[in-house]
Amino acid sequence: MQKAISLIPSEITTGQLHSYLLGAVGPRPIAFASTIDDQGNPNLSPFSFFNVFSANPPVLIFSPARRVRDNSTKHTLNNVLRIKEVVINVVNYELVQQMSLTSTEYGENENEFIKAGLTMLSSDMVKPFRVAESPVQFECKVIKVEALGKDGGAGNLVFAEIVKMHIDKSVLDKNGLIDQFKIDLVARMGGNWYTRANKGMFEVPKPLSKLGIGVDRIPKEIKALKMLKGNDLGLLGNVERIPDKNEIEEFMVSNEDVASLVQKKDLKGLLKITRKYLDNNEILSAWKVLLIHIELNGSTRKN
């Protein structure tokens, strides 16, 4: 029998305890929570301390914890304490990178829907917006918020009663129930790891400690490319800045394959290489090839 380490929570740091908890308790479903402040500004943020706890009445509970580093509270918690409404959107694989981008701590006046390139859909019975790309959206009234402590890392249980739900027909089976393969949900594990229904674990790089540029800053010529899906845009939006001309020129000099495609004016070949870089999580290289592509495409059209 292997030896175990035994820990008393009060004798280790909150950060260490938090890491052990996230690593041991999983997979955890993700509440993609949409709220609104008393000025009407929308907010969107994911939480993996989340589950369904009752069917009659239908109640979901998620927990926006106080930040460990400085004991501050998140916009989502501040909002539900004032405007007691929330939309909880579920997260499937097609949405995961854009969802991750919204966990970047943008300023209070920034709209995470716009930064992540997601569509704001008006709700029917509550003020917060729904995420149009989410396959299931729960409009909820907040019936109670219970603080579990006052120190950094303390949770705040948000009891959210479902007043209306919306289910995309594409995830239903022949009996009108949700097909677990079609909905393709993802769940949170420890570290950078997630798990996908019937597919196993995969890694999503944590958003930058500094602010990612967001999907809204991606040039429209790139966003218009049909080969780029929501997850690709989420990855591209999670860079601190767009590569400049000098970086692109240096990249061209050091990459014979790309230089050859440019010389041949092979736009399709450039997009194939872009896909390879994105799939290998080489995001800055993907950015450089895409910028080369739109410049070459523009010059080709002029000629």
Residue pairs with C-beta under 8 A, 6 or more apart in sequence:
7 17
7 20
9 17
14 68
14 151
14 152
14 153
15 68
17 153
18 68
18 153
19 190
22 28
22 48
22 188
22 189
22 190
22 191
23 189
23 190
23 191
24 190
26 187
26 188
26 189
26 190
26 195
27 187
27 188
27 189
27 194
27 195
28 48
28 49
28 50
28 187
28 188
28 189
29 48
29 50
29 51
29 90
29 185
29 187
29 188
30 46
30 47
30 48
30 50
30 90
30 91
30 99
30 186
30 187
30 188
31 46
31 47
31 48
31 50
31 60
31 62
31 88
32 44
32 45
32 46
32 88
32 89
32 90
32 91
32 95
32 99
32 102
32 131
32 134
33 44
33 45
33 46
33 47
33 62
33 64
33 76
33 86
33 87
33 88
33 89
34 42
34 43
34 44
34 86
34 87
34 88
34 89
34 128
34 129
34 130
34 131
35 42
35 43
35 44
35 75
35 76
35 79
35 80
35 83
35 85
35 86
35 87
35 128
36 42
36 43
36 79
36 83
36 85
36 127
36 128
36 129
37 43
37 75
37 78
37 79
37 82
37 83
38 82
38 83
41 108
41 109
41 111
42 111
42 112
42 113
42 120
42 128
42 129
43 75
43 76
43 79
43 112
44 102
44 112
44 113
44 116
44 118
44 131
45 64
45 74
45 75
45 76
45 102
45 103
45 112
46 91
46 99
46 100
46 102
46 103
47 62
47 63
47 64
47 76
48 187
48 188
49 62
49 63
49 65
49 155
50 60
50 61
50 62
50 63
50 88
51 60
51 61
52 58
52 59
52 60
53 59
53 60
53 61
57 161
58 161
58 162
59 143
59 159
59 160
59 161
59 162
60 88
60 138
60 140
60 160
60 162
61 157
61 158
61 159
61 160
62 88
62 157
62 158
62 160
63 148
63 155
63 156
63 157
63 158
64 73
64 74
64 76
64 77
64 155
64 156
64 158
65 153
65 154
65 155
65 156
66 72
66 73
66 149
66 150
66 151
66 152
66 153
66 154
66 155
66 156
67 73
67 74
67 152
68 152
68 153
69 152
70 152
71 151
71 152
73 156
75 108
76 86
77 145
77 156
77 158
79 86
80 86
80 142
80 145
80 158
81 145
83 127
83 128
84 141
84 142
84 143
85 126
85 127
85 128
85 139
85 140
85 141
85 142
86 126
86 128
86 140
86 142
86 158
86 160
87 123
87 126
87 128
87 129
87 130
87 131
87 137
87 138
87 139
87 140
88 137
88 138
88 140
88 160
89 130
89 131
89 134
89 136
89 137
89 138
90 134
90 135
90 136
90 137
90 183
90 185
91 99
91 134
91 185
91 186
92 134
92 135
92 183
92 184
92 185
92 186
93 184
93 185
93 186
93 196
93 197
93 199
93 231
94 133
94 184
94 229
94 230
94 231
95 131
95 133
95 134
95 230
95 231
96 186
96 194
96 204
96 231
96 234
97 204
97 230
97 231
97 232
97 233
97 234
97 235
97 238
98 116
98 117
98 118
98 133
98 215
98 230
98 231
98 233
98 234
98 237
99 116
99 234
100 204
100 205
100 206
100 207
100 234
100 238
101 115
101 116
101 207
101 212
101 214
101 215
101 234
101 237
101 238
102 112
102 115
102 116
102 118
103 207
104 115
104 207
104 208
104 211
104 212
104 214
104 238
105 211
106 112
106 115
106 211
106 214
112 118
113 119
113 120
113 129
113 131
114 214
114 215
114 216
115 212
115 214
115 215
115 216
115 237
116 214
116 215
116 234
116 237
117 214
117 215
117 216
117 218
117 223
117 230
117 233
117 234
117 237
118 131
118 132
118 133
118 230
119 131
119 132
119 133
120 129
120 130
120 131
120 132
121 129
121 130
121 131
121 132
121 137
122 129
122 130
123 129
123 130
123 139
123 164
124 139
124 164
125 139
125 163
125 164
126 139
126 140
126 141
126 163
130 137
130 139
130 166
131 137
133 230
135 167
135 168
135 170
135 171
135 183
136 165
136 166
136 167
136 168
136 171
136 178
136 183
137 165
137 166
138 160
138 162
138 164
138 165
139 162
139 163
139 164
139 165
139 166
140 160
140 161
140 162
140 163
141 160
141 161
141 163
142 158
142 159
142 160
142 161
143 159
143 160
143 161
144 157
144 158
144 159
145 156
145 157
145 158
145 159
146 156
146 157
146 159
147 154
147 155
147 156
148 154
148 155
148 156
148 157
149 155
167 178
170 182
171 178
171 179
171 182
171 183
172 178
172 179
172 182
173 179
173 182
180 197
180 198
181 197
181 198
183 197
184 196
184 197
185 196
185 197
186 194
186 195
186 196
186 197
187 194
187 195
188 194
189 195
189 201
192 203
192 204
192 205
192 206
193 201
193 202
193 203
193 204
194 201
194 202
194 203
194 204
195 201
195 202
196 202
203 281
205 238
205 281
207 238
208 238
208 239
208 240
210 240
211 240
212 237
212 238
212 239
212 240
213 237
213 239
213 240
213 241
213 242
214 237
215 223
215 233
215 234
215 236
215 237
216 237
217 237
217 242
218 233
218 236
218 237
219 291
219 294
221 294
221 297
221 298
222 228
222 236
222 290
222 291
222 294
223 233
225 271
225 290
227 271
227 274
227 275
228 236
232 278
235 278
235 281
235 283
235 286
236 283
236 286
236 287
236 290
238 283
239 283
239 284
239 287
242 287
242 291
243 251
243 284
243 287
243 288
243 291
247 288
248 288
248 291
248 292
251 258
251 285
251 288
252 258
252 259
252 262
252 292
253 259
257 273
258 270
258 273
258 289
258 292
261 269
261 270
261 273
262 270
262 292
262 296
265 296
265 300
267 293
267 296
267 297
267 300
270 289
270 292
270 293
270 296
271 293
273 289
274 286
274 289
274 290
274 293
277 283
277 285
277 286
277 289
278 286
